[in-house]
Amino acid sequence: MSAHTTLILGDTSYPWIDIVDRGARAATGLAEFGVNRNDSIALLLRNDPPFFEVTTAAQRLGAYSVPINWHFTPDEVLHVLRDSNAKALVVHADLLQAIQDQLPKELLVLVIETPPAIQVAYAIDPTLCQVPNDMQSWSNWLSNYPPRNLQFDSVPTAMMYTSGTTGRPKGVRREAASPEQANQLRSAEPQVLGNRPGMRVVICGPLYHAAPIHFARVALDTGTLMVLQPRFDALELLQLIQRHRITGMFLAPIMFVRLLKLPESQRLQYDMSSLEHVIHAGAVCPPSIKRAMIDWWGPVIHEFYGSTESGVITHCNSAQWLSHPGSVGQAVGNTTLRILKSDGTEAATQEVGEIFMRRHDYPEFTYHGDPEKRNSIERDGLITNGDLGYLDEDGYLYLCDRVRDMIISGGVNIYPAEIESVLLAFPGVHDCAVLGIPDDEYGEQVLALIEPADGQVCEESTLRAYLKENLAGYKLPRVIEFRHNLPREDSGKIFKRKLRELYWKDADRNI
């Protein structure tokens, strides 16, 4: 890590050297408590510099840090704590209340005061942000210990838990990278993530997600400035880019949508000329949205495809995307990428199938405590994220949808992501989700759930006319419903499982 890096949250600066010192002190305290190599340390934290103090401590111990999605229900949080065998939990004060009475007695619980910038961003009652008198304060606790200087040459990365959109969250437990693997991975990072000496970044997405935390880790290696945005806000992001001369960041496609829906007068008010490398992933990006971002910010937009399990598989810069619109790029590094049909045979060029891949320079992984689930996603040494797609003649990959999201209506395959892309381009649509619901005749029919933009009214007749102009007839939603506050995480992913449950709870189908 660069000793000269500074982290910023709100109006407060945090020198990286201080964060490392506090993390090293925490490592000593955790070791004294009994945390050893390959044990787990859980984090229930928003975007806050102490997040990196905890991960530094885990690295000093050769332990796994386990970031927990703080959108999880108390039951889901407790599941992760039990499933990961966490020996310690570091938690923001305001997130403690919902789980405090249910925490295991043997668990070391260390509480961090929720800082003012986060209080304001989430409109949290200040009385909930203080460390309770009967709990241990993180800062007070670690000040009792000297720094731990012992370090391991090879340490595991964080054990990330899947979002739970398709069932119980599972921990992706990856082996520590060998020195050779670490060097191979490091050599590929500048191409994909824009890593360079002196980079200045802003972290917009929640650090409990794999992509933001990996981007942050890479930026800390050589960067000089990292700004933590407590909660994504499109206008504030533009202000941060101009104020701090930001050079790079990771965004999810839904963030592009929200940026583009700002009034043009606001968008053009801020100087974006410092941007060099903006990477996005995590969901299919509508081509019209991506083209608009390139038109606005210039050829600095990059994209990758991958997952917590697979790592980064493909990369595509702006020029490549403009010549192959809709693609997520070509395979990077030492990667095998294949499209397989349901019978296991390889699909032809332009033929849709399930995407199987292997990044050979990534360490092996398993699902913690569930090797059978790990085996279920593998075929001939390759793994799948459950995505459907195809390759073109130049080896560029295109995503269609998730296997489980695909709608089969009257024997015809329909890909909700395609319909969602068209809907997101409609001026009055803020968010949307398309899914299949039961139909006695066709098996499934297409439902579109629309969240209108603030202050706007979507007329169903106008929307249907627009869809008819842009989609084939068999893809048109049979049912359109307007909703407010669709269940979506900060990452932009909608909890489709929760929506499906409303329609399939009495149907014979695995949702």
Secondary structure as UniProt FT lines:
FT   TURN            3..4
FT   STRAND          6..9
FT   TURN            10..11
FT   STRAND          12..15
FT   HELIX           16..33
FT   TURN            37..38
FT   STRAND          40..44
FT   HELIX           50..61
FT   STRAND          64..67
FT   TURN            70..71
FT   HELIX           74..83
FT   TURN            84..85
FT   STRAND          86..92
FT   HELIX           93..96
FT   TURN            97..99
FT   HELIX           100..102
FT   TURN            105..106
FT   STRAND          108..112
FT   HELIX           116..122
FT   HELIX           126..128
FT   TURN            133..134
FT   STRAND          136..137
FT   HELIX           138..142
FT   TURN            143..144
FT   STRAND          160..161
FT   TURN            165..166
FT   STRAND          171..174
FT   HELIX           179..193
FT   TURN            197..198
FT   STRAND          200..203
FT   TURN            207..208
FT   HELIX           210..222
FT   STRAND          225..228
FT   HELIX           234..244
FT   STRAND          248..251
FT   HELIX           253..260
FT   HELIX           264..267
FT   TURN            268..269
FT   TURN            273..274
FT   STRAND          277..280
FT   HELIX           287..297
FT   TURN            299..300
FT   STRAND          301..307
FT   TURN            308..310
FT   STRAND          311..316
FT   HELIX           318..323
FT   TURN            325..326
FT   STRAND          327..331
FT   STRAND          335..340
FT   TURN            342..343
FT   TURN            349..350
FT   STRAND          353..359
FT   TURN            360..361
FT   STRAND          365..367
FT   TURN            368..369
FT   HELIX           371..376
FT   STRAND          378..379
FT   TURN            380..381
FT   STRAND          382..391
FT   TURN            393..394
FT   STRAND          397..402
FT   TURN            403..405
FT   STRAND          407..409
FT   TURN            410..411
FT   STRAND          412..414
FT   HELIX           416..424
FT   TURN            427..428
FT   STRAND          429..439
FT   TURN            440..442
FT   STRAND          443..452
FT   TURN            454..455
FT   HELIX           460..470
FT   HELIX           473..475
FT   STRAND          479..482
FT   TURN            490..491
FT   HELIX           496..504
FT   TURN            505..506
//
